[in-house]
Amino acid sequence: MAVIIGLISDALIVNSILVDRNQEVQIVLTGSLRRKTKLDKMLDEIGDESFDDVLAAFMRRV
């Protein structure tokens, strides 16, 4: 039940699916139990921006 809730809530994501010679399947999940803060979400949004752009935007706010 916890795995299903983790997948639905995006707390867990499928990292890989492994199939061996005996046709046994292993699904590897990764994730974090920690909820993202506002700062984490903001850093995810600006993660693709260049450092110069981020610093210039920060300096304009100060």
C-alpha positions in Angstrom: 0.0 0.0 0.0 2.8 2.4 0.9 4.6 1.7 -2.4 1.4 2.5 -4.4 0.9 5.7 -2.5 4.5 6.7 -3.0 4.2 6.2 -6.7 0.9 8.1 -7.0 2.3 11.0 -5.0 5.6 11.1 -6.9 7.5 10.4 -3.7 8.9 7.3 -5.5 9.9 6.9 -9.1 10.9 3.8 -11.0 14.7 3.9 -11.4 15.0 0.6 -13.4 13.4 -2.7 -14.2 15.6 -5.7 -14.2 14.9 -9.1 -15.8 17.3 -12.0 -15.2 17.8 -15.3 -17.0 15.1 -17.0 -15.0 12.6 -14.3 -16.1 12.4 -12.9 -12.5 11.6 -9.2 -12.5 13.0 -6.6 -10.1 11.7 -3.1 -10.0 14.0 -0.6 -8.4 12.4 2.5 -6.9 14.1 5.7 -5.7 12.7 8.6 -3.7 12.8 10.6 -0.6 10.5 10.6 2.4 11.3 14.2 3.0 8.8 16.7 1.6 10.1 19.5 -0.6 10.1 22.9 1.0 9.4 26.1 -0.9 13.1 26.7 -1.2 13.6 23.2 -2.7 10.9 23.9 -5.3 12.3 27.3 -6.1 15.8 25.8 -6.6 14.4 23.2 -8.9 12.9 25.9 -11.0 16.0 28.0 -11.3 18.4 25.0 -11.6 18.6 25.4 -15.4 19.5 29.1 -15.3 23.1 30.3 -15.5 24.7 31.5 -12.3 25.1 35.0 -13.7 21.4 35.3 -14.4 20.5 34.0 -10.9 22.9 36.4 -9.2 21.7 39.3 -11.3 18.1 38.6 -10.3 19.1 38.3 -6.7 21.0 41.6 -6.7 18.0 43.4 -8.3 15.8 42.2 -5.4 18.2 43.5 -2.7 
